[in-house]
Amino acid sequence: MDAMAPVTPTQETTGAPAAPRTIDRREGPYGEVVLRERSGPLAAPGTDGAGTPAAPVIYEIIANGCFLMDTSDGRSERLLIDAALDALPAGRTDPVVLIGGLGVGFSLARAAQEPRWGRIVVVEREEAVIDWHRTGPLSAVSAAALADPRSEILHTDLVAHLWTEAGRDAYDALCLDIDNGPDWTVTEDNDSLYSPDGLAACRDRLNPGGVLAVWSAQPSPAFEEALRNAGFNGVHTEEIPVVRGVPDVVHLARKGA
């Protein structure tokens, strides 16, 4: 089974999928964050060995009433990592990647599957999300990646980490997925990340030739132009088709050598 497939355990159902069930709900400095579970698509009858269709459990993260992501797919979260690595200059050894947002763990898991990454840093501001991975049901996605000695989880705000925090490590790739896109942020504070000053901060934290990759639930020509105006090269967008509506995308840009 693909390691990025909907996570187990499974549950049995005899009718329509049940409504999402809240597993955990917490209030934090950025508002409310909720972990829910729901039944996935039914398997063929009898596939669980008992004559009853089995449905995988799909987990959802909701922030301040806004759906962020779930474990039903993960293709675009994996693309966020793969496209950034592919865009790095040839011959870059042991590159360091910063993943902005732990989410359901698909991006971290993908990075840990790739031996070329020398170090994997994840910035996550919600303590609840970190707990759901370390001791909760999302460990089914991320346990192996969290055990990887290259991986490090920083409990902090991404914008603060990029702009103000001490140390100011440089990265070879910034893979950012903390909103539904530059035009649809989870909190107002995140707007600054996509501003000229925010993009300049991203550029400054990249090593020469480093790559900025930004996940979005829809293409944004205006954001592509903002990346060019911020001094990035090689600006382009890669799409992941979806069943309905506009495609998920990854915006990519490279810092000059």
C-alpha positions as protocol buffer text, in pm:
chain_id: "A"
residue {
  index: 1
  type: MET
  ca { x: 0 y: 0 z: 0 }
}
residue {
  index: 2
  type: ASP
  ca { x: 125 y: 347 z: -84 }
}
residue {
  index: 3
  type: ALA
  ca { x: 264 y: 505 z: 234 }
}
residue {
  index: 4
  type: MET
  ca { x: 68 y: 818 z: 150 }
}
residue {
  index: 5
  type: ALA
  ca { x: -268 y: 641 z: 118 }
}
residue {
  index: 6
  type: PRO
  ca { x: -553 y: 721 z: 360 }
}
residue {
  index: 7
  type: VAL
  ca { x: -439 y: 612 z: 700 }
}
residue {
  index: 8
  type: THR
  ca { x: -569 y: 322 z: 905 }
}
residue {
  index: 9
  type: PRO
  ca { x: -745 y: 205 z: 1120 }
}
residue {
  index: 10
  type: THR
  ca { x: -1047 y: 95 z: 918 }
}
residue {
  index: 11
  type: GLN
  ca { x: -1408 y: 92 z: 1019 }
}
residue {
  index: 12
  type: GLU
  ca { x: -1710 y: -97 z: 896 }
}
residue {
  index: 13
  type: THR
  ca { x: -2021 y: 70 z: 763 }
}
residue {
  index: 14
  type: THR
  ca { x: -2348 y: -68 z: 636 }
}
residue {
  index: 15
  type: GLY
  ca { x: -2499 y: 246 z: 485 }
}
residue {
  index: 16
  type: ALA
  ca { x: -2406 y: 599 z: 391 }
}
residue {
  index: 17
  type: PRO
  ca { x: -2079 y: 729 z: 539 }
}
residue {
  index: 18
  type: ALA
  ca { x: -2125 y: 873 z: 884 }
}
residue {
  index: 19
  type: ALA
  ca { x: -2089 y: 1245 z: 942 }
}
residue {
  index: 20
  type: PRO
  ca { x: -1741 y: 1363 z: 1045 }
}
residue {
  index: 21
  type: ARG
  ca { x: -1665 y: 1300 z: 1411 }
}
residue {
  index: 22
  type: THR
  ca { x: -1458 y: 1541 z: 1619 }
}
residue {
  index: 23
  type: ILE
  ca { x: -1161 y: 1370 z: 1783 }
}
residue {
  index: 24
  type: ASP
  ca { x: -997 y: 1675 z: 1940 }
}
residue {
  index: 25
  type: ARG
  ca { x: -1076 y: 2045 z: 1962 }
}
residue {
  index: 26
  type: ARG
  ca { x: -843 y: 2303 z: 2110 }
}
residue {
  index: 27
  type: GLU
  ca { x: -823 y: 2678 z: 2154 }
}
residue {
  index: 28
  type: GLY
  ca { x: -483 y: 2838 z: 2108 }
}
residue {
  index: 29
  type: PRO
  ca { x: -325 y: 3176 z: 2045 }
}
residue {
  index: 30
  type: TYR
  ca { x: -437 y: 3164 z: 1680 }
}
residue {
  index: 31
  type: GLY
  ca { x: -792 y: 3046 z: 1743 }
}
residue {
  index: 32
  type: GLU
  ca { x: -959 y: 2707 z: 1730 }
}
residue {
  index: 33
  type: VAL
  ca { x: -807 y: 2399 z: 1567 }
}
residue {
  index: 34
  type: VAL
  ca { x: -1003 y: 2075 z: 1526 }
}
residue {
  index: 35
  type: LEU
  ca { x: -913 y: 1719 z: 1424 }
}
residue {
  index: 36
  type: ARG
  ca { x: -1204 y: 1521 z: 1276 }
}
residue {
  index: 37
  type: GLU
  ca { x: -1242 y: 1179 z: 1120 }
}
residue {
  index: 38
  type: ARG
  ca { x: -1480 y: 1055 z: 854 }
}
residue {
  index: 39
  type: SER
  ca { x: -1530 y: 741 z: 647 }
}
residue {
  index: 40
  type: GLY
  ca { x: -1360 y: 725 z: 311 }
}
residue {
  index: 41
  type: PRO
  ca { x: -1505 y: 571 z: -7 }
}
residue {
  index: 42
  type: LEU
  ca { x: -1640 y: 222 z: 42 }
}
residue {
  index: 43
  type: ALA
  ca { x: -1436 y: -71 z: -75 }
}
residue {
  index: 44
  type: ALA
  ca { x: -1593 y: -349 z: -282 }
}
residue {
  index: 45
  type: PRO
  ca { x: -1826 y: -578 z: -82 }
}
residue {
  index: 46
  type: GLY
  ca { x: -1644 y: -852 z: 100 }
}
residue {
  index: 47
  type: THR
  ca { x: -1299 y: -693 z: 88 }
}
residue {
  index: 48
  type: ASP
  ca { x: -1275 y: -694 z: 468 }
}
residue {
  index: 49
  type: GLY
  ca { x: -1325 y: -1068 z: 476 }
}
residue {
  index: 50
  type: ALA
  ca { x: -1660 y: -1044 z: 652 }
}
residue {
  index: 51
  type: GLY
  ca { x: -1892 y: -960 z: 365 }
}
residue {
  index: 52
  type: THR
  ca { x: -1921 y: -595 z: 468 }
}
residue {
  index: 53
  type: PRO
  ca { x: -1756 y: -306 z: 281 }
}
residue {
  index: 54
  type: ALA
  ca { x: -1465 y: -151 z: 469 }
}
residue {
  index: 55
  type: ALA
  ca { x: -1394 y: 220 z: 458 }
}
residue {
  index: 56
  type: PRO
  ca { x: -1062 y: 379 z: 552 }
}
residue {
  index: 57
  type: VAL
  ca { x: -1071 y: 651 z: 812 }
}
residue {
  index: 58
  type: ILE
  ca { x: -986 y: 994 z: 672 }
}
residue {
  index: 59
  type: TYR
  ca { x: -867 y: 1264 z: 908 }
}
residue {
  index: 60
  type: GLU
  ca { x: -939 y: 1635 z: 861 }
}
residue {
  index: 61
  type: ILE
  ca { x: -785 y: 1948 z: 1012 }
}
residue {
  index: 62
  type: ILE
  ca { x: -1014 y: 2249 z: 1055 }
}
residue {
  index: 63
  type: ALA
  ca { x: -884 y: 2589 z: 1173 }
}
residue {
  index: 64
  type: ASN
  ca { x: -1124 y: 2860 z: 1285 }
}
residue {
  index: 65
  type: GLY
  ca { x: -1403 y: 2685 z: 1097 }
}
residue {
  index: 66
  type: CYS
  ca { x: -1201 y: 2669 z: 773 }
}
residue {
  index: 67
  type: PHE
  ca { x: -1119 y: 2330 z: 621 }
}
residue {
  index: 68
  type: LEU
  ca { x: -744 y: 2306 z: 568 }
}
residue {
  index: 69
  type: MET
  ca { x: -657 y: 1954 z: 460 }
}
residue {
  index: 70
  type: ASP
  ca { x: -725 y: 1585 z: 502 }
}
residue {
  index: 71
  type: THR
  ca { x: -560 y: 1249 z: 448 }
}
residue {
  index: 72
  type: SER
  ca { x: -769 y: 1149 z: 145 }
}
residue {
  index: 73
  type: ASP
  ca { x: -508 y: 1225 z: -122 }
}
residue {
  index: 74
  type: GLY
  ca { x: -177 y: 1402 z: -60 }
}
residue {
  index: 75
  type: ARG
  ca { x: -58 y: 1431 z: -421 }
}
residue {
  index: 76
  type: SER
  ca { x: -11 y: 1806 z: -410 }
}
residue {
  index: 77
  type: GLU
  ca { x: 163 y: 1794 z: -69 }
}
residue {
  index: 78
  type: ARG
  ca { x: 409 y: 1541 z: -210 }
}
residue {
  index: 79
  type: LEU
  ca { x: 455 y: 1755 z: -521 }
}
residue {
  index: 80
  type: LEU
  ca { x: 549 y: 2049 z: -295 }
}
residue {
  index: 81
  type: ILE
  ca { x: 857 y: 1853 z: -184 }
}
residue {
  index: 82
  type: ASP
  ca { x: 942 y: 1678 z: -510 }
}
residue {
  index: 83
  type: ALA
  ca { x: 919 y: 1990 z: -725 }
}
residue {
  index: 84
  type: ALA
  ca { x: 1140 y: 2189 z: -488 }
}
residue {
  index: 85
  type: LEU
  ca { x: 1407 y: 1919 z: -491 }
}
residue {
  index: 86
  type: ASP
  ca { x: 1394 y: 1888 z: -870 }
}
residue {
  index: 87
  type: ALA
  ca { x: 1436 y: 2266 z: -907 }
}
residue {
  index: 88
  type: LEU
  ca { x: 1757 y: 2282 z: -704 }
}
residue {
  index: 89
  type: PRO
  ca { x: 2085 y: 2325 z: -895 }
}
residue {
  index: 90
  type: ALA
  ca { x: 2239 y: 2000 z: -1010 }
}
residue {
  index: 91
  type: GLY
  ca { x: 2498 y: 1865 z: -773 }
}
residue {
  index: 92
  type: ARG
  ca { x: 2360 y: 2032 z: -458 }
}
residue {
  index: 93
  type: THR
  ca { x: 2471 y: 1799 z: -180 }
}
residue {
  index: 94
  type: ASP
  ca { x: 2277 y: 1739 z: 143 }
}
residue {
  index: 95
  type: PRO
  ca { x: 2030 y: 2025 z: 87 }
}
residue {
  index: 96
  type: VAL
  ca { x: 1834 y: 2154 z: 384 }
}
residue {
  index: 97
  type: VAL
  ca { x: 1457 y: 2190 z: 347 }
}
residue {
  index: 98
  type: LEU
  ca { x: 1223 y: 2389 z: 568 }
}
residue {
  index: 99
  type: ILE
  ca { x: 862 y: 2274 z: 557 }
}
residue {
  index: 100
  type: GLY
  ca { x: 622 y: 2545 z: 667 }
}
residue {
  index: 101
  type: GLY
  ca { x: 325 y: 2371 z: 829 }
}
residue {
  index: 102
  type: LEU
  ca { x: 314 y: 2011 z: 953 }
}
residue {
  index: 103
  type: GLY
  ca { x: -49 y: 1962 z: 850 }
}
residue {
  index: 104
  type: VAL
  ca { x: -146 y: 1598 z: 813 }
}
residue {
  index: 105
  type: GLY
  ca { x: 219 y: 1506 z: 757 }
}
residue {
  index: 106
  type: PHE
  ca { x: 229 y: 1417 z: 388 }
}
residue {
  index: 107
  type: SER
  ca { x: 506 y: 1666 z: 302 }
}
residue {
  index: 108
  type: LEU
  ca { x: 724 y: 1562 z: 596 }
}
residue {
  index: 109
  type: ALA
  ca { x: 674 y: 1194 z: 512 }
}
residue {
  index: 110
  type: ARG
  ca { x: 766 y: 1256 z: 149 }
}
residue {
  index: 111
  type: ALA
  ca { x: 1082 y: 1446 z: 242 }
}
residue {
  index: 112
  type: ALA
  ca { x: 1190 y: 1168 z: 478 }
}
residue {
  index: 113
  type: GLN
  ca { x: 1145 y: 913 z: 198 }
}
residue {
  index: 114
  type: GLU
  ca { x: 1401 y: 1102 z: -11 }
}
residue {
  index: 115
  type: PRO
  ca { x: 1762 y: 1026 z: 92 }
}
residue {
  index: 116
  type: ARG
  ca { x: 1899 y: 1332 z: -87 }
}
residue {
  index: 117
  type: TRP
  ca { x: 1769 y: 1574 z: 177 }
}
residue {
  index: 118
  type: GLY
  ca { x: 2044 y: 1636 z: 431 }
}
residue {
  index: 119
  type: ARG
  ca { x: 1819 y: 1797 z: 694 }
}
residue {
  index: 120
  type: ILE
  ca { x: 1442 y: 1838 z: 727 }
}
residue {
  index: 121
  type: VAL
  ca { x: 1308 y: 2120 z: 944 }
}
residue {
  index: 122
  type: VAL
  ca { x: 932 y: 2153 z: 1002 }
}
residue {
  index: 123
  type: VAL
  ca { x: 785 y: 2471 z: 1150 }
}
residue {
  index: 124
  type: GLU
  ca { x: 440 y: 2429 z: 1308 }
}
residue {
  index: 125
  type: ARG
  ca { x: 275 y: 2687 z: 1533 }
}
residue {
  index: 126
  type: GLU
  ca { x: -14 y: 2473 z: 1661 }
}
residue {
  index: 127
  type: GLU
  ca { x: 85 y: 2253 z: 1955 }
}
residue {
  index: 128
  type: ALA
  ca { x: -225 y: 2042 z: 1893 }
}
residue {
  index: 129
  type: VAL
  ca { x: -110 y: 1948 z: 1544 }
}
residue {
  index: 130
  type: ILE
  ca { x: 229 y: 1839 z: 1676 }
}
residue {
  index: 131
  type: ASP
  ca { x: 57 y: 1630 z: 1946 }
}
residue {
  index: 132
  type: TRP
  ca { x: -169 y: 1461 z: 1689 }
}
residue {
  index: 133
  type: HIS
  ca { x: 144 y: 1342 z: 1510 }
}
residue {
  index: 134
  type: ARG
  ca { x: 354 y: 1245 z: 1809 }
}
residue {
  index: 135
  type: THR
  ca { x: 90 y: 1065 z: 2015 }
}
residue {
  index: 136
  type: GLY
  ca { x: -233 y: 1080 z: 1813 }
}
residue {
  index: 137
  type: PRO
  ca { x: -386 y: 925 z: 1503 }
}
residue {
  index: 138
  type: LEU
  ca { x: -175 y: 1121 z: 1253 }
}
residue {
  index: 139
  type: SER
  ca { x: 127 y: 923 z: 1369 }
}
residue {
  index: 140
  type: ALA
  ca { x: 12 y: 667 z: 1112 }
}
residue {
  index: 141
  type: VAL
  ca { x: 135 y: 912 z: 847 }
}
residue {
  index: 142
  type: SER
  ca { x: 439 y: 1062 z: 1015 }
}
residue {
  index: 143
  type: ALA
  ca { x: 587 y: 821 z: 1273 }
}
residue {
  index: 144
  type: ALA
  ca { x: 868 y: 697 z: 1049 }
}
residue {
  index: 145
  type: ALA
  ca { x: 951 y: 1050 z: 937 }
}
residue {
  index: 146
  type: LEU
  ca { x: 957 y: 1184 z: 1293 }
}
residue {
  index: 147
  type: ALA
  ca { x: 1198 y: 906 z: 1388 }
}
residue {
  index: 148
  type: ASP
  ca { x: 1433 y: 1001 z: 1104 }
}
residue {
  index: 149
  type: PRO
  ca { x: 1744 y: 1165 z: 1257 }
}
residue {
  index: 150
  type: ARG
  ca { x: 1736 y: 1430 z: 982 }
}
residue {
  index: 151
  type: SER
  ca { x: 1395 y: 1557 z: 1097 }
}
residue {
  index: 152
  type: GLU
  ca { x: 1337 y: 1840 z: 1342 }
}
residue {
  index: 153
  type: ILE
  ca { x: 1005 y: 1994 z: 1453 }
}
residue {
  index: 154
  type: LEU
  ca { x: 1007 y: 2359 z: 1561 }
}
residue {
  index: 155
  type: HIS
  ca { x: 702 y: 2472 z: 1760 }
}
residue {
  index: 156
  type: THR
  ca { x: 688 y: 2832 z: 1641 }
}
residue {
  index: 157
  type: ASP
  ca { x: 515 y: 3062 z: 1397 }
}
residue {
  index: 158
  type: LEU
  ca { x: 653 y: 3042 z: 1043 }
}
residue {
  index: 159
  type: VAL
  ca { x: 638 y: 3417 z: 980 }
}
residue {
  index: 160
  type: ALA
  ca { x: 823 y: 3485 z: 1305 }
}
residue {
  index: 161
  type: HIS
  ca { x: 1080 y: 3219 z: 1223 }
}
residue {
  index: 162
  type: LEU
  ca { x: 1152 y: 3368 z: 882 }
}
residue {
  index: 163
  type: TRP
  ca { x: 1159 y: 3731 z: 992 }
}
residue {
  index: 164
  type: THR
  ca { x: 1272 y: 3768 z: 1348 }
}
residue {
  index: 165
  type: GLU
  ca { x: 1396 y: 3455 z: 1523 }
}
residue {
  index: 166
  type: ALA
  ca { x: 1756 y: 3418 z: 1629 }
}
residue {
  index: 167
  type: GLY
  ca { x: 1994 y: 3190 z: 1444 }
}
residue {
  index: 168
  type: ARG
  ca { x: 1859 y: 3272 z: 1099 }
}
residue {
  index: 169
  type: ASP
  ca { x: 1957 y: 2941 z: 946 }
}
residue {
  index: 170
  type: ALA
  ca { x: 1979 y: 2939 z: 569 }
}
residue {
  index: 171
  type: TYR
  ca { x: 1788 y: 2680 z: 370 }
}
residue {
  index: 172
  type: ASP
  ca { x: 1813 y: 2531 z: 25 }
}
residue {
  index: 173
  type: ALA
  ca { x: 1435 y: 2498 z: -9 }
}
residue {
  index: 174
  type: LEU
  ca { x: 1137 y: 2658 z: 160 }
}
residue {
  index: 175
  type: CYS
  ca { x: 824 y: 2446 z: 111 }
}
residue {
  index: 176
  type: LEU
  ca { x: 532 y: 2645 z: 249 }
}
residue {
  index: 177
  type: ASP
  ca { x: 181 y: 2513 z: 309 }
}
residue {
  index: 178
  type: ILE
  ca { x: 25 y: 2708 z: 595 }
}
residue {
  index: 179
  type: ASP
  ca { x: -278 y: 2852 z: 411 }
}
residue {
  index: 180
  type: ASN
  ca { x: -518 y: 2763 z: 135 }
}
residue {
  index: 181
  type: GLY
  ca { x: -298 y: 2983 z: -82 }
}
residue {
  index: 182
  type: PRO
  ca { x: -158 y: 3337 z: -107 }
}
residue {
  index: 183
  type: ASP
  ca { x: -508 y: 3469 z: -177 }
}
residue {
  index: 184
  type: TRP
  ca { x: -682 y: 3271 z: 101 }
}
residue {
  index: 185
  type: THR
  ca { x: -499 y: 3282 z: 432 }
}
residue {
  index: 186
  type: VAL
  ca { x: -603 y: 3108 z: 751 }
}
residue {
  index: 187
  type: THR
  ca { x: -534 y: 3413 z: 970 }
}
residue {
  index: 188
  type: GLU
  ca { x: -476 y: 3776 z: 881 }
}
residue {
  index: 189
  type: ASP
  ca { x: -124 y: 3761 z: 1022 }
}
residue {
  index: 190
  type: ASN
  ca { x: -27 y: 3521 z: 743 }
}
residue {
  index: 191
  type: ASP
  ca { x: -100 y: 3786 z: 478 }
}
residue {
  index: 192
  type: SER
  ca { x: 241 y: 3939 z: 547 }
}
residue {
  index: 193
  type: LEU
  ca { x: 417 y: 3623 z: 427 }
}
residue {
  index: 194
  type: TYR
  ca { x: 304 y: 3690 z: 69 }
}
residue {
  index: 195
  type: SER
  ca { x: 374 y: 4064 z: 77 }
}
residue {
  index: 196
  type: PRO
  ca { x: 687 y: 4216 z: -83 }
}
residue {
  index: 197
  type: ASP
  ca { x: 855 y: 4222 z: 259 }
}
residue {
  index: 198
  type: GLY
  ca { x: 753 y: 3864 z: 332 }
}
residue {
  index: 199
  type: LEU
  ca { x: 885 y: 3736 z: 1 }
}
residue {
  index: 200
  type: ALA
  ca { x: 1206 y: 3930 z: 58 }
}
residue {
  index: 201
  type: ALA
  ca { x: 1240 y: 3754 z: 394 }
}
residue {
  index: 202
  type: CYS
  ca { x: 1194 y: 3418 z: 221 }
}
residue {
  index: 203
  type: ARG
  ca { x: 1456 y: 3507 z: -38 }
}
residue {
  index: 204
  type: ASP
  ca { x: 1701 y: 3616 z: 232 }
}
residue {
  index: 205
  type: ARG
  ca { x: 1667 y: 3282 z: 415 }
}
residue {
  index: 206
  type: LEU
  ca { x: 1753 y: 3084 z: 102 }
}
residue {
  index: 207
  type: ASN
  ca { x: 2102 y: 2985 z: 0 }
}
residue {
  index: 208
  type: PRO
  ca { x: 2208 y: 3095 z: -352 }
}
residue {
  index: 209
  type: GLY
  ca { x: 2014 y: 2890 z: -603 }
}
residue {
  index: 210
  type: GLY
  ca { x: 1761 y: 2796 z: -335 }
}
residue {
  index: 211
  type: VAL
  ca { x: 1396 y: 2727 z: -415 }
}
residue {
  index: 212
  type: LEU
  ca { x: 1074 y: 2871 z: -274 }
}
residue {
  index: 213
  type: ALA
  ca { x: 772 y: 2642 z: -319 }
}
residue {
  index: 214
  type: VAL
  ca { x: 426 y: 2757 z: -209 }
}
residue {
  index: 215
  type: TRP
  ca { x: 117 y: 2533 z: -204 }
}
residue {
  index: 216
  type: SER
  ca { x: -216 y: 2682 z: -312 }
}
residue {
  index: 217
  type: ALA
  ca { x: -570 y: 2554 z: -361 }
}
residue {
  index: 218
  type: GLN
  ca { x: -590 y: 2755 z: -684 }
}
residue {
  index: 219
  type: PRO
  ca { x: -354 y: 2919 z: -935 }
}
residue {
  index: 220
  type: SER
  ca { x: -261 y: 3281 z: -870 }
}
residue {
  index: 221
  type: PRO
  ca { x: -113 y: 3478 z: -1161 }
}
residue {
  index: 222
  type: ALA
  ca { x: -88 y: 3777 z: -927 }
}
residue {
  index: 223
  type: PHE
  ca { x: 133 y: 3580 z: -689 }
}
residue {
  index: 224
  type: GLU
  ca { x: 356 y: 3468 z: -976 }
}
residue {
  index: 225
  type: GLU
  ca { x: 404 y: 3835 z: -1064 }
}
residue {
  index: 226
  type: ALA
  ca { x: 477 y: 3915 z: -699 }
}
residue {
  index: 227
  type: LEU
  ca { x: 749 y: 3649 z: -697 }
}
residue {
  index: 228
  type: ARG
  ca { x: 912 y: 3801 z: -1005 }
}
residue {
  index: 229
  type: ASN
  ca { x: 890 y: 4147 z: -852 }
}
residue {
  index: 230
  type: ALA
  ca { x: 1060 y: 4013 z: -540 }
}
residue {
  index: 231
  type: GLY
  ca { x: 1364 y: 3916 z: -745 }
}
residue {
  index: 232
  type: PHE
  ca { x: 1305 y: 3545 z: -792 }
}
residue {
  index: 233
  type: ASN
  ca { x: 1395 y: 3364 z: -1114 }
}
residue {
  index: 234
  type: GLY
  ca { x: 1239 y: 3066 z: -1288 }
}
residue {
  index: 235
  type: VAL
  ca { x: 890 y: 3145 z: -1161 }
}
residue {
  index: 236
  type: HIS
  ca { x: 637 y: 2885 z: -1269 }
}
residue {
  index: 237
  type: THR
  ca { x: 340 y: 2683 z: -1143 }
}
residue {
  index: 238
  type: GLU
  ca { x: 282 y: 2308 z: -1139 }
}
residue {
  index: 239
  type: GLU
  ca { x: -75 y: 2177 z: -1118 }
}
residue {
  index: 240
  type: ILE
  ca { x: -239 y: 1870 z: -969 }
}
residue {
  index: 241
  type: PRO
  ca { x: -573 y: 1799 z: -1138 }
}
residue {
  index: 242
  type: VAL
  ca { x: -875 y: 1755 z: -912 }
}
residue {
  index: 243
  type: VAL
  ca { x: -1208 y: 1585 z: -977 }
}
residue {
  index: 244
  type: ARG
  ca { x: -1406 y: 1907 z: -955 }
}
residue {
  index: 245
  type: GLY
  ca { x: -1314 y: 2273 z: -965 }
}
residue {
  index: 246
  type: VAL
  ca { x: -975 y: 2438 z: -1009 }
}
residue {
  index: 247
  type: PRO
  ca { x: -654 y: 2238 z: -957 }
}
residue {
  index: 248
  type: ASP
  ca { x: -431 y: 2246 z: -654 }
}
residue {
  index: 249
  type: VAL
  ca { x: -99 y: 2404 z: -749 }
}
residue {
  index: 250
  type: VAL
  ca { x: 256 y: 2456 z: -632 }
}
residue {
  index: 251
  type: HIS
  ca { x: 414 y: 2794 z: -711 }
}
residue {
  index: 252
  type: LEU
  ca { x: 789 y: 2765 z: -762 }
}
residue {
  index: 253
  type: ALA
  ca { x: 1061 y: 3030 z: -773 }
}
residue {
  index: 254
  type: ARG
  ca { x: 1438 y: 3025 z: -743 }
}
residue {
  index: 255
  type: LYS
  ca { x: 1685 y: 3263 z: -582 }
}
residue {
  index: 256
  type: GLY
  ca { x: 1971 y: 3374 z: -805 }
}
residue {
  index: 257
  type: ALA
  ca { x: 2306 y: 3202 z: -773 }
}
